[in-house]
Amino acid sequence: MTSETVHIELLPESNILIMTWEHRATPEDVRAAFAEMLTYLNAAVAPMDVIVDLRQNPVFPIVETIGGALYGPFRHAMLGDWVVVGASVVARSIGRTLESLSRRHNIRWFDRYDEAVTFAARKNQPV
Protein backbone atom coordinates (compact mmCIF):
# COMPACT_ATOMS: atom_id res chain seq x y z
CA MET A 1 0.00 0.00 0.00
CA THR A 2 1.15 3.49 -0.69
CA SER A 3 -0.27 6.54 0.99
CA GLU A 4 0.26 10.11 -0.03
CA THR A 5 2.85 11.05 2.60
CA VAL A 6 4.30 7.87 4.16
CA HIS A 7 5.16 4.94 1.90
CA ILE A 8 5.95 1.32 2.83
CA GLU A 9 7.54 -1.10 0.40
CA LEU A 10 9.42 -4.36 0.54
CA LEU A 11 12.92 -4.10 -0.92
CA PRO A 12 12.82 -6.59 -3.81
CA GLU A 13 14.24 -10.02 -3.07
CA SER A 14 14.97 -9.18 0.55
CA ASN A 15 13.60 -9.22 4.06
CA ILE A 16 13.88 -5.43 4.36
CA LEU A 17 11.10 -2.86 4.46
CA ILE A 18 11.55 0.73 3.31
CA MET A 19 9.47 3.44 4.97
CA THR A 20 9.71 6.76 3.12
CA TRP A 21 8.37 9.94 4.70
CA GLU A 22 7.38 12.98 2.65
CA HIS A 23 7.86 16.45 4.13
CA ARG A 24 4.29 16.83 5.43
CA ALA A 25 3.25 13.44 6.82
CA THR A 26 -0.42 13.28 7.78
CA PRO A 27 -1.64 11.49 10.91
CA GLU A 28 -3.85 9.22 8.79
CA ASP A 29 -0.93 8.17 6.57
CA VAL A 30 1.31 7.52 9.59
CA ARG A 31 -1.33 5.24 11.14
CA ALA A 32 -1.86 3.43 7.82
CA ALA A 33 1.88 2.95 7.31
CA PHE A 34 2.41 1.42 10.75
CA ALA A 35 -0.61 -0.85 10.21
CA GLU A 36 0.84 -2.00 6.88
CA MET A 37 4.22 -2.58 8.52
CA LEU A 38 2.53 -4.79 11.12
CA THR A 39 1.02 -6.87 8.32
CA TYR A 40 4.52 -7.56 6.96
CA LEU A 41 5.92 -8.28 10.43
CA ASN A 42 3.04 -10.64 11.31
CA ALA A 43 3.79 -12.67 8.17
CA ALA A 44 7.58 -12.66 8.64
CA VAL A 45 9.50 -15.86 9.35
CA ALA A 46 12.67 -13.95 10.31
CA PRO A 47 13.25 -10.49 11.79
CA MET A 48 12.88 -7.67 9.29
CA ASP A 49 14.90 -4.47 9.29
CA VAL A 50 13.14 -1.24 8.32
CA ILE A 51 15.00 1.46 6.43
CA VAL A 52 13.36 4.74 7.46
CA ASP A 53 14.02 7.40 4.83
CA LEU A 54 13.73 10.87 6.38
CA ARG A 55 15.65 12.77 3.70
CA GLN A 56 12.59 14.95 2.97
CA ASN A 57 12.91 16.37 6.51
CA PRO A 58 9.36 15.41 7.55
CA VAL A 59 7.19 17.37 9.91
CA PHE A 60 6.07 14.53 12.18
CA PRO A 61 2.61 14.21 13.70
CA ILE A 62 4.19 13.41 17.09
CA VAL A 63 1.35 11.53 18.78
CA GLU A 64 0.75 9.24 15.79
CA THR A 65 4.47 8.72 15.18
CA ILE A 66 5.47 7.81 18.73
CA GLY A 67 2.23 6.00 19.61
CA GLY A 68 2.00 4.21 16.27
CA ALA A 69 5.58 2.98 16.45
CA LEU A 70 5.61 2.12 20.15
CA TYR A 71 2.30 0.24 20.22
CA GLY A 72 2.80 -1.22 16.76
CA PRO A 73 5.97 -2.40 15.07
CA PHE A 74 8.61 -1.10 17.50
CA ARG A 75 7.99 -3.89 20.02
CA HIS A 76 7.12 -6.59 17.48
CA ALA A 77 9.13 -9.81 17.84
CA MET A 78 9.90 -9.84 14.10
CA LEU A 79 11.25 -6.27 13.97
CA GLY A 80 15.02 -6.18 13.55
CA ASP A 81 16.61 -2.73 13.37
CA TRP A 82 15.26 0.66 12.40
CA VAL A 83 17.88 1.86 9.91
CA VAL A 84 17.28 5.61 9.77
CA VAL A 85 18.58 7.95 7.07
CA GLY A 86 18.52 11.75 7.24
CA ALA A 87 17.70 12.24 10.89
CA SER A 88 16.75 15.65 12.22
CA VAL A 89 16.85 16.78 15.84
CA VAL A 90 13.16 15.88 16.14
CA ALA A 91 13.73 12.41 14.63
CA ARG A 92 16.56 11.70 17.07
CA SER A 93 14.37 12.86 19.95
CA ILE A 94 11.59 10.51 18.80
CA GLY A 95 14.15 7.72 18.58
CA ARG A 96 15.43 8.33 22.11
CA THR A 97 11.85 8.39 23.39
CA LEU A 98 11.01 5.08 21.70
CA GLU A 99 14.17 3.41 23.00
CA SER A 100 13.62 4.74 26.49
CA LEU A 101 9.97 3.67 26.70
CA SER A 102 10.52 0.25 25.11
CA ARG A 103 13.98 -0.51 26.51
CA ARG A 104 14.92 -1.71 23.01
CA HIS A 105 18.01 -0.16 21.46
CA ASN A 106 17.60 -1.05 17.81
CA ILE A 107 17.85 2.26 15.98
CA ARG A 108 20.86 2.74 13.69
CA TRP A 109 21.48 6.22 12.27
CA PHE A 110 23.00 6.95 8.85
CA ASP A 111 23.69 10.14 6.93
CA ARG A 112 23.51 8.52 3.49
CA TYR A 113 20.86 6.28 1.97
CA ASP A 114 23.35 3.98 0.26
CA GLU A 115 25.12 3.34 3.58
CA ALA A 116 21.82 2.40 5.22
CA VAL A 117 20.87 0.01 2.42
CA THR A 118 24.34 -1.59 2.50
CA PHE A 119 24.12 -2.04 6.28
CA ALA A 120 20.67 -3.66 6.12
CA ALA A 121 21.55 -5.82 3.12
CA ARG A 122 24.72 -7.16 4.74
CA LYS A 123 22.88 -7.85 7.97
CA ASN A 124 20.12 -9.73 6.14
CA GLN A 125 22.26 -11.93 3.90
CA PRO A 126 21.71 -15.66 4.35
CA VAL A 127 24.45 -17.34 6.35
N, C-alpha and C positions, 0 to 999 in steps of 0.2 A: 504494500500500500504506500502511496505517496500522498502526503498532504501538501498544502501550499507552503508552509514555513518550516517544517521539520520532516526530513525524509529518512526512511529506514530502508536499507537494501542489504542483501547478502552478497558479499564479495564472491564473484564467480569461482567455483571449484575450491571453496574454502569453508572454514567453520568460523568466519569472521563477519560480524555485522558492521555496517557503516551507518552512522547517524549524522546527518548533515543539517546544521541549523542555518536558516536564513537570518538576516539582520533583525527583522521584527517577528519573532516567534509568537504565535497566538496560544493562549491557554488551551484551546480546543485541540490544536495540532500537537502540543506537547503531550496531552493526555492520550491522544490517539497513537502517537509514536511509542510511548512507553507500553501501551496495551499491545501494539504490534510486536514490540521487542519481547514481551512476555510469551507471545505465541511461539516465536522462534525458540526461546529458552525452554519452554515446556516440551517442545518436540526434540530438543537436543539430546544426543547420546554422549556428548563430551562437552566440557566447558567451552563457552564461546567468548572470545574477546570482542569488544565493541570499540571501533575507532569512532571517536566523537570529533567531528570537524566543526570547529568554531572560528574558522578563518573569516567569516562574514561579520565577526564581532557582534553576536546577537545580543539583543535586549531581552533578558530572560524574564518570563513571568515566574517570579520567585516561588510562590506557593506551589504552583503546578510542577515546577522543575524539581524542587527539593522533595516535596511529598510524592510526586510521581515516581521519582527514582528510588527513594528510600522504601516506600511501601510496594514497589513493583520490582524491577529488575535488579536493583543494587544488592539486595539480600538473597537473590535467587541462587540455588545450589549450582546451577549450570552457567552462571556468569563467571567469566575469567577476569580479565583486566579491562578497565576503561582506559583506552589509549587516546589521550586528548591532544588535539592539535590546535594551536592558536589561542591559548588561554589568556583571558583578561584577568584583571584583579577580581572582578565579580565571579568569574568562573572558578578561580582558585579558592575563593571564599566558599562557594557552594561545595567544592570538592572537600575542603577541610571540614565543613559541616557534616557532609555525608559520612566521611570517614570517622568523625568523632561520634556521631549518633549510632552508627552501625558497628563500630569497632573493627571494620574491615579496611585494610590499607591496600587497595588494589587499583589506584589511579596512577597512571604513568603519563607524564607531561612531555610533549614534544613541540619544538618550534616549527618543524617542517613536516608536511604531509608525507613525503616519501620516507622519512625516517620512521614515522609511526607505522606505515604500512609494512616496512621492512621488519620492524620489531615484532609486529603481530604475526606476520607470515612466518618468520623464523620460529617463533614460539609455538605455532600451530602446525609445524611440519610433522608428518608421521615419523615415529622413531624407528 
